[in-house]
């Protein structure tokens, strides 16, 4: 081999090493810093406002219920929801009524059954009749949150589901109190009071001037409540759930992305301009090839990462013990299809990279021309501006595919082998039917809060590490 050929091979190897190490390191840095927001974003995409399905704690203590109503409705509902209300026996004793322990039973259905919050609201014959009048039926054999989710999914046209649920349950409790104080409850009196309270609630919401799709107050409330719920129920490690598989996935993801992207840039390099910049078409091709290679190579790792971040939130699924055990178990139980679930929407998501990288390169070129320098020498601040702008643009355009991908990757199989979605088309259809257009942008605000700092950290780290690598690696 000639000296020139050997030098050319060494240069290519050096470039590949610099791109791989810089890209992988940048991905690890950004993942570690932003993991808590990534956990919340993933749970929002899959479940909406985060729920902890594995917990037996009362729902008001879960921070997972999305109240769209006023504070008064929340205050009225909280004694019922968090189970701190006195039972019939204690209430009568407080009223100096002489009762024996045998009287500790549900006063509404008059059966010798302990009057728990759950029985009073769902198993009691009186409450069942009340729910039927508004078209809701509960599978009371399921855990509380599983029952809530199933009923909500079976009633996709039921607007303000949580508000309806809270008002109805609150009025069931009031009917129970009416009976204790010698007033005979009836379905008609419950329905009358329910309609009155629901009408008041609807009037208050109608006059609410905040945007229904997004408001800063609601956005920050969701983020803060998500942090609070995870810290309370899972502790600090919960905010970093899935960090190990995220790092394991991100290092090769960004290593492959930047390596393939820069290799394709070299192959497709345009000679038309004096600045030697790629044409937009060539840049899109290079970015698309990098995206396809990355998605195909790392999809199993992202499946594991999503499962680990959301495990404990799905009923009937045994938790995974580690990254390796998750990979092996998914391969054993679901085969190659399980490991590559969500690959199709991931490949469709190549459009994200095909938008992000060309925009990034063009803004870099703008700064380089303005400052009469090269794209490799623009300042870190300019790199941050380029990366954040390109990421936000691509994220808004391509976010719906992320929601579909997360739902497909997360679903797995329950103990009975059932799948919620049969494929991409079925997932899109169900999301549209049950949640409408907004369902495809669930968690988007959280994602945008992540994308800007994530892009700044990743691309700025990549550029700086890449420059250092070129300085210290010999030619």
Helices and strands as residue ranges (DSSP letters): H 3-47, G 59-61, H 71-81, H 88-94, G 101-103, H 117-118, I 119-123, H 125-133, H 144-154, H 161-180, H 187-206, H 216-234, H 236-239, H 243-268, H 280-310, H 323-339, H 343-348, H 350-370, G 375-377, H 380-411, H 424-435, G 437-441, H 444-472
